[in-house]
Amino acid sequence: MRLENPSDGTSVPPYPTKIVIADSLPDSAAGLLRQMGWKVDARARRSREELLQALKDADGLIVRSNTQVDAELLASAPQLKIIARAGTGVENIDVRAASARGILVINAPGANSVSVAEHTCALMLALGRSIARADTAMKQGQWTKKELVGIELRGKALGLVGLGRVGQGVAFRARAFGMHVVAHDPYISEQLARSLDVELLTLDELCAQSDFVSLHAPLTATTRRMFDAKQLAKCKYGAQLINTSRGDLIDESALVDAIESGQIGGAGLDVFECEPPIDSRLIALPQVVATPHIAGSTQEAQQLVGTETAAGIRDYLQLGIVQNAVNFPSMPLEELKRLQPFVDLAEKLGAFIAQLATGRTQTVSIRYYGGLTTGNNEPLVGAVLKGLFQTMLSSTVTLINARSVAEARGVDVVESRSPRPRNFTNLLAVKLDTSNGELWVEGANFEHGGARIVLLDGVEIEAGLEGTHIVIRNLDEPGVVGTVGSILAECGVNIASFALGRGPAGAVSVISIDDSMDSGKRDLDEGLLDTLRAVPAIRSAQLVRL
């Protein structure tokens, strides 16, 4: 992707280019930039005031996780054109504020994926052969040969929760040990899994079958504490748990109980709910091998993340080439302005259909009608995919990286155009093909009603795309609406609007509710939905938050 330099439309700024490196990076990163003849101010551990002063004439900024890039910092850097995060996460960068300033934000995803994959295997070997316990005993003068009989990895089942870059790297290495690899990842296609010689399973199936369970999932509202007491109880008795991803994926108190009871045989942990850990009960257990968040900390990974980040800045400022962008689509501003009203519609349609889908996503089909059939609609594709993936994966799925996220997971993206307006000047349709069937939704922008659904699974319906909704599919028979209303009232849920559509296969309702329940009260949500599902005429009831 190429963009003109946002300063003046030329490839190279008319003034000496200056790059500020605010955190520790290998010297090779600064060296690559100095080769361009640019001024590089590389100094870690400077005061906030010193950093703000250095940024007054800076064109680019490189940070790691230590430096907070907030509105104050951006205000001090009037010439800043690009911020590069030497790593993956951009939680320390105010991306919205940067976007408002027209500042490109890039990162270096996957630079440490090999290091993390190798560390995962190291923890697996350490658990299987009691390496840490043996080392401690030897240093205490104890010869515990008979007590520390280990197990081979050969023939064991490894369950990967998440099959992204790191998960795929672990799978590759595990097969060299002769392990049988299974995985759970709703956003990985069967085709891609087969190419990796990995069997896709549900999370419960994976836990029940795996001798080792390794976590490689992003931290989202859905995945937070996904391994709680209930999920740990579903694991194969004596299974070993490994986490090199995010500490908050595990309920550590529940893990302690599971290890002490023998349900979980041991754990290899590089990440923790609180870092450094406050409660030492978990890491004090002899069945636990703990490391201080060093899975990605290798010389090779540090070199790679530094050079990738510096190259990203060089390519953008010198040539207008955008790599690993977080916040900027590569198209003329005129096109962006034309599409802007529909970007929000597209993202909400993607988020809406994602929360209704079950099974593994295989194909996303996007169809444009009317005025949307002309020009470059790439931002709309990105917006649909962003809405689709970000709920499950990460909030950092953006217009720029959404296609690559889909590609990495083997999800096909198909676009088509129709000049027929379908009763609307502009209409956007999104169809999702999954292993459990297909879902189809159409939406349009109303002059006074904003983004709205106009068709769901072939049934005409008009419902807003804001807030919290209960989507119900039911038999078209008397009394259903009244029953639903009574159940919601009994649960203390107030109805904001009720949209009903009827088709040959039955009725569809989209009920907008006043949501006083925070996202953490999933049990209450499920209790309400289970009550609705118990009504004989109701085929399905699902909660959608937008």
HELIX and SHEET records of a PDB file:
HELIX    1   1 ASP A   27  ARG A   34  1                                   8    
HELIX    2   2 ARG A   48  ALA A   54  1                                   7    
HELIX    3   3 LEU A   55  ASP A   57  5                                   3    
HELIX    4   4 ALA A   71  ALA A   75  1                                   5    
HELIX    5   5 VAL A   95  ALA A  100  1                                   6    
HELIX    6   6 SER A  113  ARG A  129  1                                  17    
HELIX    7   7 ILE A  131  LYS A  139  1                                   9    
HELIX    8   8 LYS A  146  LEU A  148  5                                   3    
HELIX    9   9 ARG A  165  ALA A  176  1                                  12    
HELIX   10  10 GLU A  190  SER A  195  1                                   6    
HELIX   11  11 LEU A  203  GLN A  209  1                                   7    
HELIX   12  12 ALA A  229  ALA A  233  1                                   5    
HELIX   13  13 GLY A  247  LEU A  249  5                                   3    
HELIX   14  14 GLU A  252  SER A  261  1                                  10    
HELIX   15  15 ARG A  281  ALA A  284  1                                   4    
HELIX   16  16 GLN A  299  LEU A  319  1                                  21    
HELIX   17  17 LEU A  333  LEU A  356  1                                  24    
HELIX   18  18 GLY A  371  THR A  373  5                                   3    
HELIX   19  19 GLU A  378  GLN A  390  1                                  13    
HELIX   20  20 ALA A  402  ALA A  408  1                                   7    
HELIX   21  21 VAL A  480  GLU A  490  1                                  11    
HELIX   22  22 ARG A  522  ARG A  533  1                                  12    
SHEET    1   A 5 LYS A  39  ALA A  42  0                                        
SHEET    2   A 5 LYS A  18  ILE A  21  1                                        
SHEET    3   A 5 GLY A  60  VAL A  63  1                                        
SHEET    4   A 5 ILE A  82  ARG A  85  1                                        
SHEET    5   A 5 LEU A 104  ASN A 107  1                                        
SHEET    1   B 7 GLU A 199  LEU A 200  0                                        
SHEET    2   B 7 HIS A 180  HIS A 184  1                                        
SHEET    3   B 7 ALA A 157  VAL A 161  1                                        
SHEET    4   B 7 PHE A 212  LEU A 215  1                                        
SHEET    5   B 7 ALA A 239  ASN A 243  1                                        
SHEET    6   B 7 ILE A 264  LEU A 269  1                                        
SHEET    7   B 7 VAL A 288  ALA A 290  1                                        
SHEET    1   C 6 ASP A 412  SER A 418  0                                        
SHEET    2   C 6 THR A 361  GLY A 370  1                                        
SHEET    3   C 6 ASN A 426  THR A 434 -1                                        
SHEET    4   C 6 GLY A 437  PHE A 446 -1                                        
SHEET    5   C 6 GLY A 450  LEU A 456 -1                                        
SHEET    6   C 6 VAL A 459  GLY A 464 -1                                        
SHEET    1   D 4 ILE A 495  GLY A 503  0                                        
SHEET    2   D 4 GLY A 506  ILE A 513 -1                                        
SHEET    3   D 4 THR A 468  ASN A 474 -1                                        
SHEET    4   D 4 ILE A 538  ARG A 545 -1                                        
END                                                                             
